[in-house]
Amino acid sequence: MNEPMFWAWWGWEPLQFYHYMKGQAAGIAGQTSESLGDWYKQLHSEDVVKAAAELGIHWAVTHFVKGFGLDYEQEEIARTAALTSICHRYGIKVFGYLQYGTILHETFFQECPQAKDWIQLGETGAPQLWCGIPQRFLPCIHADEHHQYLQKCIRHGLQDVGLDGLHFDNFYSRPCYCPRCRKEFRAYANAEIPPENALDNEPHHDPVVRQWIRFRCDRLAGLMEEISRFARAIKPDVELIWNPSPIRGTLNQAALRGTDFRQLGTRAGLLWSESGNFPGCRDGRLIHQVNFFKTAEAIGYRTFSTTWMRDVEGLGLPQTAAEIALNTAESAAFGAVPGSNWLLRPSHLHDLLSQGPLCRELKRNLDFIRQHADVFVDSHGDGEAALFLDQESPAWEFSQSYGTFLAVQELLLRRHVTFDLVFSESAACRRPERLVLRVRSRRPQASVSEPARVLDISGQLGPTTVSRIDHAAVAMTPEMEQEAERIIAALGQREVTVSAPETVFVEARRTADQRRVLHCLNYDNQSAPAQVSIAFSAPPAEVLVLSPDWEATRLVPSHGSIELPAVVTWAVLVWNDQA
């Protein structure tokens, strides 16, 4: 059995970038030049590495290549090498941040003038910009010279700097109208690239628009595979993280950015789940990342959570121990990689060095996961229902089909129905006894085989209940309540029934040795502990109940049920099936 993986953000921008952005980069805003320099120096110190190692962190993600130019960044890359050496002495492996998706052209073109021909162009011939920032151009996905430059960076990082892994940020593509892309698309589709505004209106009925979306998604997926193969040829055990911004509520990322999470995930290994969905109960909403994590498991990659508080990107950092507890528990319970996107930010670094309340809470939870590694490592989802989204419709009518998909997840979570996600008919049919909830697109689905138990879900739930960005509905609507009742009736007799407030989510899993596991997470953990009871149709002899908040407890079901101690944030139930 492998050890659990715990990670920390370690400043993935070099100091020159923070100065370049005048201190307005994510999580750094408000720092003076002097305080920024002091923080950055401390970030690379042995004291910080030692404190993080004692906390339990054993993977760091730090700066390597930001996009100024490889030669221009050599001084900061030397700092990365020095930090990597210190980290290795304390058992911490290091990912180096390698910017895929933007070129800081003011310096890059001085170092590499030919790179002017690598840039994505809009319909008017002007460069495509990263988030509208004039200093940051996007490279074309068909510029082979850019990929050769990336290979040079990869080789330098793995062989010379000593990195254990690489983090490719902004791995996506805006629509590009450069001569290369026009030529490649004519060869692909025997057609001209449509106008960019053709992507705005769903559903996409035009077959050329569909080919254009698929053309870009296929190219990025192929590039991911090529880059991975190149890196592993240099260092076979290298770990690679990708941030293709794969899921953003009901924004159609396949159309807008060429990123199809179902294609990328099968090649990725590790992906960021970057969003403002820091878990909790805020403004009447239950905010969570369950969709990110369950999607990862369904496709076969793992997720690093780099979430922040909505509306304050990079600055919306946790301030209470309860927030730390829930963020860590959510990642661990749903099979993601627990860690910290906040630990080493300027406003929080003092908490690490002084062993303050936030770090004590993080350590308490990481120690709990490590202590019970047999429950977490290599576990897999074991939901009573499978939620099935077909392969093609998301690219053509994403807002409708994916909005419904998210809304159904929301109602299942609030009604304590455990579920797994599936994206293929073969996966849907894998367990014939399980109820399959099929989200249909408005056009008929071709079906090779039919699950034994299938319930088609109305396609009208999504846009009215799920925002384009957040994954959480404001409240259960009457339509969702009605659909929930229909699903629960279709489930029939349930092996495990949970009685708990709506703010408690449950996740059913199996350990590597096939024990049953049920995680109970209280998303309203800043208000009051939750009362939770569990009823079994075939009660086990006993249930082991684990939590960071109390000693391990063995409960014997009485009349087929158990009552948990009050759940502050997280309780984990473990038992064996009845023989």
N, C-alpha and C positions, 0 to 999 in steps of 0.2 A: 504493500500500500504506500502510495506517495504521500508526502507531507502537504498540508494545505498551502496555498499560495497567497501571500499577503503583500501588497504593494503600496508605494507612496509616490505622489507627485514630488519632484525634486527640482522644480524650476526648469521647464522645458524651453524657455527662451534664454538666449545669452544676454549678458548685461547690456551689450550694445543695442539690442532690440528694445529693451525697456527705456533706454535713453532716446532711441530713435522715435519711440511712441510717446515721448515726454511723460513717462510714468503712467500712461493710461491703459496699459495692457491688462488683461484679465487678472484680477486678484491682486494687482499691484497699485491700483489707482490711489492717489492721495499721498504717495511717498515723495519726499524731497530727494534731490540727487544724492545728498550725503547719506540719508537714512537708507536709500535704495542700495548704495554701495556697501554700507555696513551689513545690511541683511544678506546681500549676495555673497560677501566674503564669508559670513557665518555659515551660509548654506553649504559651503564647500569644506567646512572644518571637520576635524576628527571628532570634536565634541558632539556635533549633530549626528554624524554617522553612528557613533557609539550609542547615543540616546535612542535613535531609531531602531538599531539592532536589539537593544534591551527591551524595546517595546514589542518586538516580534516581527518587524518589517524585514523582509528578505528579498524584495525586488524594488529597485528605484527606477523612476523614469525621469531622465534629466536631459539637458540641452546637448545637441551635437551639431546639426546643420539646420539653420533657420531659413536660409534662402538669400543671404547677402552675397554668396560666392564662397567656394571652399577655401580659396587662398585668403580672402578677407577675414574669414572666421577662425583662422588657425590659432590665434592667441586664446580664444575662448575654448576651442577644441582641446588645447593643451590643459585647460582647467578641467575639462571633462575627463581627460585621461588621468589626471591626478586624483580627482574624486573617485573614479572607478577603481584605482589602485587602493585607496583607503577603504572603499566599500568591500572590496574582495577580502581584505584583512579581517573584516567583521562578518563575513558570510553573507553579504548582500550582493546580489547580481544586479546588473545595470542595463537598462534599455536606453539607447540614445535616440533622441527625437530627430527625425529626418524629414524635413518639410518636402512633401511631394507636390503640393498643389499651388504654391505661390512662389513667384520670383520677385525679390526686392530689386527692381531693375536699375535703380540709380547707381548701385554699386556693382551689381551682377554684370551689367552690360560693359562696364569698364574692364572687368576681369575677363569677360567672355563676350566680345562684340557680336559674334555670330549667333548668340542666343536671341537676338532680335527676331530671328526667323523661327523661333520655337513657340511663339506666343499664340494663344487662342485669340481669334478675331470674331467680333460681332458682325451682324449683317452689313453695317456701314463701313467695315474695315478697321474700326477702332479696337484696341485691345480689350478683352474681357477682364474685369477687375474682380478681385476677391472682396466680397461684401462692399463693393463700391469704393474701396480705398485706392486712390490714384497711384500710390507707390507700390501696389502689389498686383502684378500681372499673373494670369493663369497660364501654365504651359499647355500646349496642345498634346493630346493623347497619341497623336500620330507622329510626333517629333522624335524620331529615333535618336537624334543627337542628345536630347534631354535625358533619355533613358540610359545612354552611355555615360553621361555625367553622373546620374544616380548610381550607376554601377561603380564608378570611381569612388563615390562617397561611401557606399556600402563596404567596399574592400578596405578603405582607409579606417572606417569605424571598427570593423571586426578584426582586422589584422594588426593595425598600428595603435589604435586607442584602447583595445582590449574589451570592447563592449560584448555583453552576453546576448543582447537582443537589440532590435530596432523598432522604432515607433514611427510609422508613416502617417503623417497628418494630412488632412484635406485631400484624401484620395478620392477625388471626384472630378467631373468635367462639366462645365457649362456648355451649351450649344456652341459649336465652333464652325466658322465659315471661311477658314483659311484655305488656301489652294490645296493643301494636303488632304484636308477633310472632304472638300468638294470632290476631289478625285477618288478618294477611297469610297465615298458613299455612292458615287456613280457606278463603281465596280460592284458594290454590294447589292444595290437595289435597282440599278439601271434607271435612276431618277435623280433629280436635283434635290438638294436639301430644302425642306419646306421653311417658310418664315418662322421665326422663333415664337411668335404669338400663337402659332398653331398648337403649341403645347398647353395653352391656357385653358382651353375648353374641353371638358370631359363630358361624355365618353369620347375617346378617340376612334372614330369610325374609319377615317381615311387610312387605307393600308400603307401608304407611303410614310405617314406620321408614325404608325406602329413600327415600320421597319427602321425608321430613324431612331426611335427609342431603343429598339433591340440592338441596333448597330452600335450605339454608344455603350450600352450595358455589356455587350459581348466583348468589346474592346477593353474596357476596364477590367473585366473578369480575367481576360487573357493576360493583361499586364500584371495583375496580381500574381498569377501563376508563374509568369516569367521572372518577376522580381524575387519571389520566394525560392524558385529553383536556383537562381544565381547566388542568393545569400547562403543557401544550404550547401552549395558546392564549396563555399569557402569555410563555413563552420556548420557541420551537420546538425549540431544540437542547438542552433540559434533559435531564439523565440522572436516572433514577429507580431506586433500589434498594428492594427489598421484603424484609421478613423475616416470612413467614407461618409460620415453623417447619414447612416443608413435608414433610420426610422425617425421621423419627426411628425408625430400625430398623423393627420391625413394629408400632409404635403406629399405630392407625388414625386419622390426623389428619383425614381427611375426616369421619368420624363425630364425633370428639371436639372438633375445632376448626373444622370447616367449610372446610378448605383442601384442595382437590384440586390437586396440583402440576401435573397435566396441563392443567387449565383455567387456572390462574394463570400458568403458564410461557409460554403462548402470548401473554399480554398484558403480561408483566412487563418484558422487556428484561434486567434484572439482578435476581438473587435472592441473599440470603445462604445459605451452607451452614453454619449454626451448629450445632456439635456438639462432643463430646469426642473426635472421631476424629483427633486430631493424629497424622500418619503416623509409623510406626515399627514396630519389633518389640519388644513388651513382654509379659512374663509368658507367653511361649509363643504370643502372638497377633500376627497381622499386622494392624495398624490402618491404615485408609486411608479416603479419601473418593472412591474411584473411582465408586461408585454416584451420588453427588451430581453429579459432573462429567459423567458419561455421560448421565444423565437430562437435564441441562441441554441438552446438545448435541442429543439426540434430539427435544426439544420446541422448541428454538429460542431459549433465553435463555442468558445467561452467569452465572457464579457467582463471588461473592466468598467466599473461605474465611475464616470468623471462628472457626476451631476453637481449642480449648484441650485440655489434657490431661484425660482422664477422671477424674472424682471430685474435681477441684479447679477448678471452673468459675471462669474469670477469673484464677485464681492459678496454674493449671497451665501456666505459660509456659515456652517453650524456654530451656534453659540452655547448650546446646553448639552449636558451629558445624555439627556433623553434623545436628542437628535442623533448623536453619535451612535447610541445603542441601536436605534431603529435602522439607521443606514447600514451598519455592519450586519445586523441580523437579516435584513432583507437580501443582501447579496449572498450570504451564506445559505439561507433557507432555499433560495431559488436557483442554486447551482452556479452563481457568478463568483468572481474573484474579489473577496473583501479587501478593503484597503482605505486609502485616504487621499482625497483630492484637496484637503484643507490643511493638513498637518504642518507643512513647512511654509505656508503663506506668511508674509510679513506680520500680519496681525495675530498669528497663532503660534509662531515659532517659539515664543517665550513659554508657552504652555508645555511644549515638548521638553525644553531644557530645564524647566522647573518642576517637571512631573506634575503638571496642573490637572484640574478635574477632567478636562476633555481627554487628555492622554491616558489618565488612569482608567477612564471608561473604555477607551479603545483597547487598552491592554487587557482589561478584564474580559472583554468579548473575544479578542483574538486568542487569549489563553483558553477560554472555554471551547472554542472551535478546535484548537490544537489538542486539547485534552480528550476530545471526543471525535478525533479525526476519522475513526472507523465509521462514524455516522454520516460524515460529509463527503469524504474523498471517494470518487467514483460512484456516488449515489445517482439515481436517475428518477425522473418523474414517473408517478404511478397513479395518475388521476382517474377518477371514475368515469369521466367523459373525455372525448377527444374533439377539439374544435378545429374544423377543417376549412381552410381557405384554398380555393383552387389555384393552380399555378399561373394562369394567364391573366385573369381579369384585373388584378391589381395594377398592371402596367397601363391598361386602357381606361379603366374607370375606378381609379384608386379611391377618390373621396367617398364614393358610395360604398364599395365593397369593403374597404379597409375601415371606414367609419363604423360600419355594422360589426365587423370583426372585433374592434376595440370595445364597442358597446356591450357585446355579448360577454366578453371577458369581464367587464365591469360588473354586470349583473350576476355572473357566476361567483365572483369574488365576494360580493356583498351577501349572497345567499349561501356561502360556505360550501359550494359545489366544487370539488377538486377536479382539475382538468389539465390536459396537455394539449399543445398545439401540434397540428400536422399540416403539411403542405403538399402531400401526394396521396393518391388513392391507395397505393400499396401500404403506406404507413397507416392510413385510416382503417384498413382491413386487417391490420396485424393482430389485433385482439378482438375477435368476433363477438365476445361477450360485452364489449364496451359500447356505450351509446356514442354515436358520432353526430356531432352538431355541425351541419354543413351550411356555410354561408354561401349562398348562390349569387352569382352576378345576374344582371337582368337578361343577358343572353343565355340560351340553353347551354348546359355543360355536356360535353361528350364524356361518357363514362364507360370504361372498359370493364370495371367490376363494381359491385355495389356492396357497401358494408352491410353486415347482417342486421344491425340496428342503426337506423339513420333517421335523423330529424332535420328537415330543411328549415333554415332560419330566415325570417323576413328580412329583406334587404333595406328596410325603411327605418332602421333604428339609429343609424350612425350620425349623419350630419346635424341632427337636432340635439344630440346629447353629448357628442364628443367634439372638442375644439380641434382646430387644425394643428395645434402644438401640444397641448397637454393630453395625457392619456386617461384623464379622470373626468367622469361626468359630475356636474354640480349636484345632482340628486337623481335617484331612480325615478324615471318618468312613468306615467301609467302604462305606456306601451312596453317599457322594459319590465315592469311588474307583471304584466300579462304574459310576456314571453318567458319570464322566470318560472311562473306557475306551470306553464306548458312543459318546460324542460324538466322540472322536478317530477311532474307526473310521469313523463316518459322514462325517467330513470328507474322507476319502480322501487322495489325493496333495495335499500342502500346498506352496504356493509358497515359504514361509519357515518353517523349523523352528528353534526356539531351544532350546539346551541350556544350562541355568543352574540354580542352586539355586532351591528353591521360594520363597525370599524375594525373588527378582527378578521384578518385574512388567514386562510389555511392552505397548506401545500402538502400533498401526499407524495411520498417518495419511497424508493426501495434502496437499501444499502447494497454494497457489493456482494454481501453474503445473504441477500434476499430477506432481511428483516424489514418489517413495515415501519415507516416513519411518518409522523404528522407534525408539521410545524404550525404553530399558532402565533401570529404576529399582531400585536396591538398597535395600530397606526395612530391611535389617540393617546399615546403613552405619556404625553405631557399633561393630561387631564387627570385620569384616575386609572388604577388597575382594572382589568376586565375580568368578569366572571365567565368561565368557559366550562361547559360540560360536554362529554362525549358519550354517545350511545353506540353499542356494537350489536349487529345482528347475530354474530357468532363470537361472543366475548372471549378474548384471550385469557390465559391463566393469570397473567399479570402484565402491567404496563410500566415500563421505566420512564419516568418523567424527568427531563433535564432542563435546566435553565441557568443562565449566569446569575440569577437572583436568589437561588436557593440550592441547598444540597440535593444531590440526586435522590429521587423518591420512587419507591415501587408501590404502585396502587393496584389493588385487586378489584375488578369490576363488581359492583353490587347491583343485582337485578339488571345486568348487562350494561351498566353505565359507570362512569367515573366523573368526579368533580375535581377540577384542577385547583391548586392553590391560585390565588389571585395573580393574573398574568400582568406584570408591569409592562414588559415589552415583548418577551419572547419565551415560549415554552416549546420543548421538543419531546414528543411521545415516541417511544420505540417499543415494538413488540414482535413476537413471532406469530405467524399464522397458526391457527388450530390445526393439529394433525388430523 
